[in-house]
Amino acid sequence: MTYQEALNYLDSFINYEKKDSYDYGASFKLDRMIRLASALGDPQKGVRSVHVSGTKGKGSTCAMTHSILKAAGYRTGLYTSPHLVSFRERIRIGDELISEEDVGKYMETVKKAAEGLGGDRPTFFEAYTALAFLYFQAKKADIVVYETGLGGRLDATNIIEPLVSAITPISYEHTALLGDTLSKIAFEKAGIIKEGSVCVSAPQEAEALEVIKKSCDERDASLVLIGRDLSFEEISSGGDSQTFSVKGLFGEYKNIHTGMLGHHQVVNAAVAIGIIESLRLSGITAGAQAVRKGLGSVKWPGRLEMINGSPRVLLDGAQNGSSARALSASVRKLFKYRKLILVLGVSKDKDIKGILKELIPISDAVVLTRSRIAQRAADPSYIAGMITPKEKVAAVTESGKDALDKALSAAAPQDLVLVTGSLFVVGEIRKILLKDTSDE
């Protein structure tokens, strides 16, 4: 199977990342993923792993953990979603993305196993997760860091048996699917905690933390809580880096520098250090030097990523009210500009009101758009109707390219263009800015 044939085959599956609406309980079936993996020989069982769920910062925390383990000399895999430009971004070992050849090779194997399931076809995410399992086993990864897709309890990744699980900050998201309270959402996220394991949690709202503690108690899992067992101190921040210290379970990590910007990234870094320290119980060690090197070199595109130009363009996938609040605070703290031009595209199922509440006050003009590939993208005209004052709406567009053109035309060299909301929108515009000519 060629790479393009593999992409075409993936497109034949239902893709809930792009779908407008669906029944969560009926659509996500862990037993189907179990049967698919079994047909492949359960490749996930042969590789040690870390599992990360949560609402905000999952991808960043995974990237930081991966970078530290890589700096410590481990052959470390990373599985994340969604991607910004290429499917290949989701699966990597070290600095290398999975090759087009390997996508085709292992998808051919997945196809044969999927055909054996009969009419109960896997989803896009299940098929690609199965491919990742095969790839990491075949490439003999020492350890793999997995990010959950939606929720956690019923997520396709949740058939692994991780050495350590972690839960990043939980806030309201996908409420129609995961539940309309923090307790219900936390129940889904905490579904990744395994019997007798270690769970590292970011600071949480009391309602969410209560569920996490209960889940740990029920599964005889040890809870490592940031703010109680590990503490952090922010020291300084600038336009392209920030410095912080963390006091951990086994040592202190002073004056750590990272290019991952914002208070929320310091929290994510503390969670990553908590994961690394907890892995010691399983014989996987990464010392202070590896922590320093890993956090100093980690890159995670599309998260407070600055594309320098005239004007500068800042990319960030803030997809809910809490993320937008963190983004707003980071922009005001870290960057200097004359005016801010906001380019925004959001999915229908996101907290659009919450996002607007945080971002409109810091914006001088707003250009609205939508992803060209996501069925669940909210109509830009609908979002425009929710914005006050109305004069801030500079343009309503139907593509990332048009939105970027409008924003750049409206911006002076000393202004800042902020592209945020859907990662699909961020990815499309990032591709244009970096002149990426790939056809994905």
N, C-alpha and C positions, 0 to 999 in steps of 0.2 A: 504494500500500500504506500503510495507516495504521500508527501506531506499534504498536498492539496486534497487528495482523496480522503485523508484522515480528517481534515477540516470539514469536508462535505459530509462525511459520515457523522461527525459530531453534530452538525447542523440538522441531522435527521431526528435527533432526540429533542424532547421537550426541554427548554432552557428556562428555568424559573428566575434566572437573573434578569431576563428581559421581559418575562411575561407580566401582563397587566394584573390579573387577579387569579386566585386559586385557593383550594381548600388545603391548608397546611397539613392537617392530620391525615387526609386521604392521599396527598401527593407524596409525602415523605415516608418511606418505608424502610426501616433499617434492615429488616429481614431480606429485602431484595438485594441490598448491598452485601449482606452476609453471604447470600447465595452466589452472587457474582464473584466475590473474592474467593469463595470456596472453589468455584469452577476454575479459577486461575491458580489454585494451589496455596491460597492464603499467603501471598507474598509479603503482606504487611507484618506478619508474625515473626519474620526473620530479621527485622531491623528495629533497633532501639529508637524511641521517639519521645518528643515533647508535644503537648497538645494545648492550644490556646484558643479560648473563646472570649466573649465579652461584646460590648457595643462599640466602644471607642478605642482606637489604638491597637487592635489585634495585629494588623499587618506590621506596624512599626515595631511592636514588641517582638514579633517573630523575627523580623529582620535584624534587630539588635541581638537577640539570642543566637541566631545563626552566625552573625558576624563575630561574636565573642568565641563561640565554639570553633569556628574556622581559624581564628587567630591563635587558639590553643593547639592547633595542629590536627584537629579532627576532620575527617572527610564528611562534611555536614550538608545534608539535604535541606531544602526549603520548599514548602508547598503553600501557596497563598492564592487568594482570589479577591476580587476579579483582577484582570490584567488591564493595563492602560492602553497598550498598543497591540502586543502579540500574545497569543495563547502560550507561547514558549516561556513567557515571564513567570508563569505560575509554578514551574518546576525547574529547580536548579540544584546543582551540587557545587559548593564553593562559589566561585564567580561565574561559572559556566551555565548558561541556560540549556535546557534540553535541546538537542539538535533536531532539525526538521526530519532527518533520517530516522532518529529514534522515535519521534512522534508517530511516524508512519509505521515503523516496525512494531511498536508495542500496541498501537491501536488495532492493528491486524489481529493480534492475540486477543485483545479485549473483545473484538467483534465476534470471534468464534465462540467465546464464552457467553457473550450476551445472547447470541442466537439460541443457546441452550436453555435460556430462561423462558422461552415460549413467548406468549403474548404480553407478559409483564416486563416490558422493556425498561432498561435503566434510563435515568435522566441524563442530560448532558453532564452535570456535575458528578454524578455517580460514575459515568464512563471515564471521565478524565481523572477522577480520583483513583480508579482502578489502574489506569495507565501509570499514574505516579507511583503506586505501590510496586508495580512491576519494575519500573525504571530504577527506583532506589534499591531494590533488592539486587537487580542485575549489575548495577554499578557499585555494589558493595559499600554503601554509605555506612559510616560508623554510627550516625544518629541523624534523625530527620525531625525538623520542626514543622508541625502542621498547624495551619490556621483553619478554624471552622468556617463553613460558608454561612448558612443561616441558622441561628439558634445554637444548637450543640447536641441536645439529647437525641434528635432524629437525623443529625447531619451525617452525610456519607462518610466523613472522616472518623466518626465515633465508633468504628469497629477496631481501632487500634488499642493497644494496651500501653499507654505512655508511662514512662518513668516518673514524669512530673506533668501535672496539668496546671494551667494558669488561667485566671479570669481577669481581664482588664476592666476598667470602669463600665458599669452597667447603667444605661439610661433608656428612655423610651424610644423604641424603634420597632417597626413592623408590628404595631400593636394589634392590627387586625388578624395577624397570624400567631404571634407569640403571646399575646395577652395584653390587657389594658392596664395592668399594674406592674410595678417594679418586682413584686413577689413572683408573679407569673413569668415575667421575662427572665428573672434570675433562676427560676426553676429549670427553664430550658437551657440556659447557659451552664448551670451547674451540672447538667446531665453528662458532662464529660469527665467528672470526677470518678475515679475508679477505686475499687476496693483495695484498702491497704496502701494507697499511694500517697503522694504529697501534692497538695494544691496550694499554689501561690496566688494570692488575691491582691489586686490594687485596692486602695481605699474605696469604700462603697457607701452608698446611702444605707441607713440603718435597716430599711425594709429589705434591701437586696442582700446585705451582709447576713441577716438572720437566716435567710434561705441557704446561703453558702455554708454557714456554720452547721446548720441542720444536716445538709447533704454530706458534709465531711463526717459528722458524728455517725450517721446511718451507715456509712461505708468504711468506717474505721480509718479514715484518711487524716493525715496531719495537715493542719492549716497554717500556712506562713502568710502573715498579713502585713502588708506595707503600711507603715505608720505605727505599728505595734512591735513587730519583730525586726523589721528593717526600717530605718529612717533616712531621709534625704534632706539636703540643704542646697538651695540655689545660691550660687555665688555671684555670677555675672552673666550678662548676655549682650550680644552685639548683632550686627547685621548678618553675619554668616556663621556664628558659632555661639555656644553657651558653655558655661562651666558650672559644675555642681559636685557635691560629695555625697557618698552613701555610706552609712554605717550598717554593715551586714551582720549575719549570724556568725560568720567566721573571721571577719576582718573589716577594716575600713578602706574605702576607696576614695582617696582625696583628690580634689581638683581634676575631675574627669572632664575632658573637652569633647564636645560632639557638635556636628553640623546639623543635627536634628533639632529644630528650633521650637521654642514654646514650653510653657510650664508643663503641659500635658506630656511632652516628650521626656521630661525629667521623671515623671511618674512612670512612664513606660520603661525607662531605663532601670528604675528601681525594681520593677517587676522582673525584667530580664536578669538582673543581678540575683534576685531571689530565686529564679529558675536555675541559674548557674550554680549557686550555692547548694540548692536542694539536690542537684545531680550528683554531688559528692557522695551521697548515701548509696548511689549505684555505681560508684567507682569512676565516674567521669569528672575530671577535675580541670578547671581553668583558673589560673591564678590571677592576681591583681594586674599583672602586665598584659595578660590576654584581654581582661576586661577593659583596660585602658585603650589598648590597640583596637579592639573590636568596636567599641563605642566611638572611638575617634575616626574610624574609617567607614562606618556604616552609612549607606545611602539608601533612601527609600523615595523614589520619584513620585511626584504628585502630592507630597505632603509638605506644605510650606516650602515648596521648591521655587527658587528664583531663577527666571530666565532673563539674563541681563540683556538690555537693549535700550532703545530710546523711543518710547518709555520702557521701563522694566515691567515684566509680567510675572505675577506670583500665582502659582498653582497649588490648590489644596482641595482635597475631597471631603469637605465638611458636609455630611449628609443628614444631620439632625440638629435640633436646637442646642444640645450640649456641645457638640463639635463646633457649631457656628459661634457659640459663646467663647470657646477656647480660641478659635481663629480670630475673632474680633479683638480679644485681649492681646494676642500675639502680634497682630498687625499694628495696633496702637503702640505697643511697647518696643517693637524691634525695628520698625521701618520709618523712614522720614520721606514725606512726599507732599506735593502741593494739593492735588485732588486725587480721590480714589474712584476709579471707574470699575464697577462691579459687573462681571459677566456671570450669569447664574442660570443653571439648568438643573432641575430637580425631578426626581421620580414622584409619581402620584401618591405612593404609599409612605412618603416621608413627611416629617413634621414641617410643612412649608411655612406655616404661621410662625413657628418657633425659629426657623432659619431667618425669615425676614425680620423678625423682632430684633435679632442680634446684628444683622448685617446692614440693614437699611440705614440706621443712624450713622454708621461710619462711611457711607457711600455718598458721593456727590452726584453720581449718575449711574443708572442701571441699564444694562443690555441683557435682555432675556433670550433664552434659546432652549433647545432640547436636543437630546442625543438622536442621531439618525438611525440607531439600531435597536434602542430599547423601547419595547411596546408600552412599558409602564411610565414613560417619560410624561411629565405633566405638560399640558398645553401652555406655552409661554404667555398667551393672551389671558389665560385664567390667572396665572401668577401676577400679571400686570394689574389685574383688577383688585388684587389684595394689597397693593403697595400704596402707601400714603407717605408723603405728598405725591400726587400723580406726576408732578413735573420732574420728579427724579427718574422716571422711565424714559430713557433716551431712545431706545429701539426695542422692537419685538422681532426676533428672527426665527428661522426654522432650521438653522444649521450652525455648527460650531464655527465654520469658516466665515459665514456672514457676521456672526456675533463678534468674532475677533476683529474682522475688518472694521466694523462699526466702532468698536471700543478703541482701536488704535487711531482711528480717524478723529475721535473725540478727545483723545489724550494728548497733552503736551509732553515734551521730553522729561520734565520733572514730576510728572504724575505717575501713579501706580495703577496698573490694571490687575485686578484680582479675579481669577477664574476659579469658580468653586461650585459645590453642589454635587451632582452625579459624577462618579469617577469615569463614567463613559464620556461625559462632556469634557472633563479634564484631559482624558486620554486623547480624544480627537483633536483638541486644541494643542496639546503638547506635541503631537505628531506633526502638526502644521508648523509650529514654531521651530522644531528641530529639523524640519525638512526631511522627515522620515518618509521614504517612498514605498515602503512595504505595503502589500495589498490587504493586510488583515485589518 
